[in-house]
């Protein structure tokens, strides 16, 4: 693992961008690219009076009280802060190809601004986590079974430490591939889709495993589950469970406004019920997928019997918390240690990193 001398080094040009973007007296027009409801643009808008948003594909006229423009409608001299977290490299390259030069990605902006009113998942705590638990990162790196996994691991660790966007050029936003690498070898599976959202992941699973035996889709949001029911209405043996997963039965607050990134929160707007997987599904699960916005650890604990007794293949998101790269595999392997580990990443930014646990057959 490349672990020596990884640190954030300020860039003079990026420092100048942040200074001018945050300066209300700067005469240059300022725009944000990215109109995702659960993105970081809203945080910036609270600090900066921008001229508007740039989005070539959304087909909307306004967002967050500001007009939305196509990139061809604004001056090439404008400042553009790219807040996309999935197609960051693609977005910046497209702007540069059109003649824009005064551009910065949000992670670079965030680290140079050093402003407590800005947030960026993982980046704000990763450096401390990495320095404090370097042995844990080294441990899991050495367990990764293939060269590609190790290269991805190194690139993501370095990106989180340095915000060097060039490290993301090797990746692409490929949501249909997420959770389904070739080495998974799907056949007659009982699939648990934990964090099922609108059912698209389960649809992709069925496409890749048409001889599946059953699908269990867990989604605590009533509106999301309604979408999932509609999207999967033509398929048999699909069980829709309006609960989140945890290590015990509980009623929790849930933030329902963030789309696919909705999560458990003390300030949530609705109440949801959570339960242990072991208490909800008695059938042998053969493929377990989890992407539940940082609640993976408690859900794994609640699936202890399934993991211990049935040895399912697993695809678990490890991008929500700074220590997930090593803490989640440590937790899984403490239940049973006969898994091979692989790592894949599915965006050009901070999100959608998945660790795969493939049963090692005797």
VMD Tcl script that draws the C-alpha trace (Angstrom):
set ca {
  {0.00 0.00 0.00}
  {1.29 3.47 -0.90}
  {1.05 5.09 2.51}
  {4.07 7.33 2.95}
  {3.93 11.10 2.53}
  {0.24 11.21 1.63}
  {-1.00 14.65 2.56}
  {-3.00 17.53 1.17}
  {-0.78 20.16 -0.47}
  {-2.53 23.49 -1.21}
  {-2.57 24.58 -4.84}
  {-2.04 28.32 -5.52}
  {-4.51 28.39 -8.41}
  {-7.15 26.58 -6.37}
  {-6.57 28.91 -3.44}
  {-7.20 31.87 -5.77}
  {-10.39 30.27 -7.08}
  {-11.76 29.75 -3.57}
  {-10.81 33.26 -2.49}
  {-12.54 34.86 -5.49}
  {-15.57 32.55 -5.37}
  {-16.17 33.36 -1.71}
  {-15.58 37.09 -2.19}
  {-18.91 38.95 -2.65}
  {-17.08 41.84 -4.32}
  {-15.51 39.68 -7.03}
  {-17.09 40.87 -10.33}
  {-16.78 37.52 -12.13}
  {-20.03 35.58 -12.56}
  {-20.17 32.46 -10.38}
  {-21.98 29.23 -11.17}
  {-22.35 25.78 -9.69}
  {-22.53 22.71 -11.90}
  {-24.69 20.06 -10.29}
  {-28.35 20.18 -9.31}
  {-28.60 17.08 -7.19}
  {-30.95 17.51 -4.25}
  {-28.64 15.52 -1.98}
  {-25.42 17.18 -3.23}
  {-23.16 19.82 -1.73}
  {-24.38 22.78 -3.77}
  {-26.88 23.82 -1.09}
  {-24.06 24.31 1.43}
  {-22.16 26.57 -0.96}
  {-25.28 28.57 -1.77}
  {-25.64 29.51 1.89}
  {-22.20 31.14 1.74}
  {-22.05 32.50 -1.80}
  {-24.60 34.47 -3.83}
  {-24.11 32.63 -7.12}
  {-25.51 33.77 -10.47}
  {-27.04 30.38 -11.15}
  {-26.54 26.71 -11.88}
  {-25.16 24.98 -14.94}
  {-26.75 21.74 -16.10}
  {-26.78 20.56 -19.70}
  {-29.10 17.62 -19.07}
  {-31.54 18.30 -16.20}
  {-34.15 20.10 -18.29}
  {-35.17 22.41 -15.44}
  {-35.32 26.21 -15.41}
  {-34.54 26.86 -11.75}
  {-33.00 25.14 -8.74}
  {-32.67 26.30 -5.13}
  {-34.13 29.66 -6.11}
  {-31.57 30.30 -8.85}
  {-31.84 30.00 -12.65}
  {-30.40 26.97 -14.42}
  {-28.40 27.55 -17.60}
  {-26.87 25.37 -20.28}
  {-23.11 25.74 -20.41}
  {-23.41 27.38 -23.86}
  {-25.51 30.17 -22.31}
  {-22.90 31.53 -19.90}
  {-19.65 33.42 -20.41}
  {-16.50 31.34 -20.81}
  {-14.89 33.72 -18.30}
  {-17.28 32.59 -15.56}
  {-16.18 30.70 -12.47}
  {-17.72 27.23 -12.30}
  {-17.65 25.06 -9.18}
  {-18.35 21.44 -10.13}
  {-20.34 19.80 -7.33}
  {-21.01 16.53 -9.13}
  {-19.84 13.55 -7.07}
  {-20.32 10.90 -9.74}
  {-19.12 12.38 -13.07}
  {-16.63 14.95 -11.80}
  {-13.86 14.29 -14.31}
  {-16.27 14.04 -17.24}
  {-17.95 17.34 -16.27}
  {-14.67 19.24 -15.95}
  {-13.29 17.85 -19.21}
  {-16.51 18.84 -21.02}
  {-16.27 22.40 -19.68}
  {-12.61 22.69 -20.67}
  {-13.41 21.43 -24.15}
  {-15.90 24.32 -24.47}
  {-13.30 26.89 -23.46}
  {-13.91 27.27 -19.72}
  {-10.75 27.60 -17.66}
  {-11.81 28.90 -14.25}
  {-13.12 25.59 -12.89}
  {-12.69 23.67 -9.65}
  {-14.12 20.42 -8.31}
  {-15.89 20.44 -4.95}
  {-13.35 18.31 -2.98}
  {-10.59 20.72 -4.02}
  {-12.82 23.65 -3.08}
  {-13.73 22.07 0.25}
  {-10.16 21.39 1.35}
  {-8.87 24.80 0.27}
  {-11.81 26.68 1.83}
  {-11.40 24.99 5.22}
  {-14.81 26.34 6.20}
  {-16.80 24.67 9.02}
  {-20.07 25.38 7.19}
  {-19.05 23.10 4.31}
  {-19.22 19.31 4.43}
  {-17.77 16.47 2.42}
  {-18.40 12.89 3.36}
  {-15.21 11.13 4.48}
  {-12.76 13.87 3.49}
  {-13.14 15.80 6.73}
  {-12.19 12.82 8.89}
  {-10.20 10.51 6.63}
  {-6.71 11.90 7.28}
  {-7.07 11.40 11.02}
  {-8.58 7.94 10.53}
  {-5.77 6.90 8.19}
  {-3.00 8.12 10.47}
  {-4.59 6.62 13.59}
  {-5.43 3.23 12.07}
  {-2.80 2.79 9.38}
  {-2.29 -0.82 10.50}
  {-5.94 -1.55 9.75}
  {-5.64 -0.14 6.24}
  {-2.43 -2.13 5.66}
  {-4.12 -5.27 6.97}
  {-7.08 -5.15 4.61}
  {-4.92 -4.08 1.66}
  {-2.89 -7.27 2.07}
  {-6.08 -9.34 2.10}
  {-7.33 -8.06 -1.26}
  {-7.21 -10.92 -3.73}
  {-6.55 -9.23 -7.06}
  {-4.26 -6.55 -8.46}
  {-7.18 -4.40 -9.61}
  {-8.57 -4.26 -6.07}
  {-5.21 -3.12 -4.72}
  {-4.82 -0.45 -7.38}
  {-8.32 0.86 -6.64}
  {-7.61 0.84 -2.91}
  {-4.40 2.85 -3.37}
  {-6.07 5.38 -5.67}
  {-9.01 5.94 -3.33}
  {-6.86 6.31 -0.23}
  {-4.60 8.81 -2.00}
  {-7.59 10.74 -3.39}
  {-9.15 11.02 0.05}
  {-5.87 12.30 1.45}
  {-4.88 14.70 -1.34}
  {-8.03 15.57 -3.38}
  {-5.94 15.01 -6.51}
  {-8.70 14.68 -9.12}
  {-6.32 13.10 -11.62}
  {-6.61 9.91 -9.57}
  {-10.29 9.66 -10.57}
  {-9.57 9.69 -14.30}
  {-9.26 5.90 -14.27}
  {-12.85 5.48 -13.07}
  {-16.27 5.93 -14.66}
  {-19.83 6.34 -13.49}
  {-21.29 2.91 -14.24}
  {-24.30 2.35 -11.93}
  {-25.57 -0.69 -13.80}
  {-22.30 -2.50 -13.08}
  {-22.37 -1.73 -9.37}
  {-22.75 -4.83 -7.18}
  {-22.37 -7.21 -10.15}
  {-18.72 -7.78 -11.15}
  {-17.97 -10.81 -13.30}
  {-16.28 -12.73 -10.49}
  {-19.58 -12.84 -8.57}
  {-20.87 -15.75 -10.71}
  {-24.60 -15.49 -10.05}
  {-26.77 -18.61 -10.26}
  {-30.10 -19.54 -8.63}
  {-29.60 -16.91 -5.94}
  {-31.73 -15.78 -3.03}
  {-30.93 -12.07 -3.13}
  {-31.28 -9.63 -0.21}
  {-31.32 -6.06 -1.54}
  {-30.68 -4.03 1.60}
  {-31.28 -0.39 0.77}
  {-33.46 -1.26 -2.21}
  {-34.53 2.34 -2.97}
  {-36.69 2.20 -6.15}
  {-35.88 -1.39 -7.10}
  {-33.39 -0.66 -9.88}
  {-30.66 -2.77 -8.26}
  {-33.04 -5.71 -7.95}
  {-34.05 -5.27 -11.59}
  {-30.39 -5.38 -12.60}
  {-29.91 -8.48 -10.47}
  {-32.85 -10.25 -12.16}
  {-31.48 -9.35 -15.59}
  {-28.16 -10.95 -14.65}
  {-29.65 -13.88 -12.74}
  {-32.94 -14.79 -14.45}
  {-33.03 -18.15 -12.68}
  {-33.11 -16.51 -9.23}
  {-35.11 -18.20 -6.51}
  {-36.20 -15.15 -4.50}
  {-35.58 -11.45 -3.93}
  {-36.00 -9.74 -0.56}
  {-36.04 -5.95 -0.97}
  {-35.66 -3.85 2.19}
  {-36.58 -0.17 1.98}
  {-37.88 1.89 4.93}
  {-39.27 4.75 2.83}
  {-42.92 4.21 1.89}
  {-42.63 6.31 -1.29}
  {-39.45 4.55 -2.42}
  {-40.98 1.15 -1.74}
  {-44.02 2.09 -3.83}
  {-41.66 2.83 -6.74}
  {-39.91 -0.49 -6.21}
  {-43.22 -2.37 -6.23}
  {-44.16 -0.71 -9.50}
  {-40.77 -1.34 -11.12}
  {-40.76 -5.01 -10.10}
  {-44.46 -5.71 -10.55}
  {-43.91 -8.20 -13.36}
  {-41.66 -10.55 -11.40}
  {-42.45 -13.41 -9.06}
  {-40.97 -14.30 -5.68}
  {-40.08 -10.70 -4.88}
  {-40.74 -9.79 -1.24}
  {-41.03 -6.10 -0.31}
  {-40.24 -5.30 3.31}
  {-40.78 -1.75 4.55}
  {-38.07 -1.81 7.17}
  {-34.47 -0.82 7.53}
  {-31.95 -3.31 8.82}
  {-30.05 -3.06 12.07}
  {-28.93 -5.31 14.92}
  {-32.21 -5.02 16.86}
  {-35.85 -4.00 16.68}
  {-36.23 -0.24 16.99}
  {-38.11 2.82 15.81}
  {-35.75 5.48 14.46}
  {-35.90 8.88 12.80}
  {-35.26 8.85 9.06}
  {-34.34 11.67 6.68}
  {-36.58 11.02 3.70}
  {-35.66 14.05 1.57}
  {-32.36 12.90 0.12}
  {-33.51 10.42 -2.51}
  {-31.18 7.43 -2.78}
  {-29.01 8.94 -0.03}
  {-31.81 9.00 2.56}
  {-30.52 7.92 5.93}
  {-31.14 7.49 9.64}
  {-30.80 10.82 11.44}
  {-31.73 12.25 14.84}
  {-33.29 15.17 12.95}
  {-35.17 12.98 10.48}
  {-38.63 13.95 9.31}
  {-40.27 10.52 9.53}
  {-40.13 7.49 11.81}
  {-39.07 4.11 10.46}
  {-38.81 0.64 11.88}
  {-35.62 -1.39 11.77}
  {-35.06 -5.04 12.49}
  {-32.32 -7.66 12.31}
  {-32.14 -9.56 9.04}
  {-31.88 -12.79 10.99}
  {-35.34 -12.10 12.43}
  {-36.96 -11.25 9.10}
  {-35.70 -13.89 6.66}
  {-35.45 -17.54 7.59}
  {-34.70 -18.70 4.05}
  {-31.03 -19.22 3.20}
  {-29.72 -16.00 1.60}
  {-27.00 -16.64 -0.99}
  {-26.27 -13.05 -2.08}
  {-26.43 -10.12 0.33}
  {-26.07 -6.51 -0.88}
  {-25.93 -3.59 1.57}
  {-25.81 0.14 0.83}
  {-27.58 1.94 3.67}
  {-25.81 5.25 4.18}
  {-23.49 4.32 7.03}
  {-25.72 1.83 8.87}
  {-23.95 -1.18 7.33}
  {-22.11 -2.22 10.50}
  {-25.24 -2.63 12.63}
  {-26.99 -4.41 9.75}
  {-24.09 -6.86 9.44}
  {-24.38 -7.62 13.14}
  {-28.09 -8.27 12.63}
  {-27.23 -10.71 9.83}
  {-24.72 -12.67 11.88}
  {-26.64 -15.97 11.72}
  {-27.15 -15.73 7.96}
  {-23.44 -15.06 7.45}
  {-22.28 -17.71 9.90}
  {-24.67 -20.47 8.87}
  {-25.18 -19.86 5.15}
  {-21.95 -18.16 3.97}
  {-23.56 -15.81 1.42}
  {-21.57 -13.86 -1.14}
  {-21.78 -10.19 -0.18}
  {-21.47 -6.73 -1.75}
  {-21.20 -4.09 0.96}
  {-20.79 -0.33 0.52}
  {-17.63 0.93 2.26}
  {-17.69 4.64 1.37}
  {-19.94 6.19 4.00}
  {-17.50 6.39 6.92}
  {-13.77 7.05 6.99}
  {-12.89 3.70 8.59}
  {-15.22 1.48 6.55}
  {-12.41 0.19 4.33}
  {-10.94 -1.82 7.21}
  {-13.64 -1.89 9.90}
  {-16.31 -3.59 7.79}
  {-14.05 -6.44 6.61}
  {-12.76 -6.87 10.16}
  {-16.34 -7.22 11.36}
  {-17.32 -9.68 8.63}
  {-14.20 -11.82 9.04}
  {-14.75 -11.95 12.80}
  {-18.00 -13.79 12.04}
  {-16.33 -16.19 9.63}
  {-12.95 -15.78 8.00}
  {-13.34 -17.91 4.88}
  {-14.00 -15.06 2.45}
  {-11.90 -13.63 -0.37}
  {-12.01 -9.82 -0.57}
  {-12.29 -7.63 -3.68}
  {-12.82 -3.88 -4.08}
  {-14.47 -1.93 -6.91}
  {-15.42 1.75 -7.39}
  {-18.21 3.04 -9.64}
  {-17.98 6.84 -9.89}
  {-15.45 9.56 -10.70}
  {-15.76 10.96 -7.20}
  {-16.17 10.08 -3.56}
  {-19.15 7.71 -3.65}
  {-20.05 4.14 -4.61}
  {-17.15 2.04 -3.40}
  {-18.12 -1.59 -2.81}
  {-16.24 -4.38 -1.07}
  {-17.09 -7.91 -2.16}
  {-16.87 -10.93 0.09}
  {-16.65 -14.09 -1.99}
  {-17.03 -17.40 -0.11}
  {-13.87 -19.42 -0.14}
  {-14.86 -23.00 -0.88}
  {-13.03 -25.86 0.75}
}
mol new
graphics top color blue
foreach p $ca { graphics top sphere $p radius 0.5 }
foreach p [lrange $ca 0 end-1] q [lrange $ca 1 end] { graphics top cylinder $p $q radius 0.2 }
display resetview
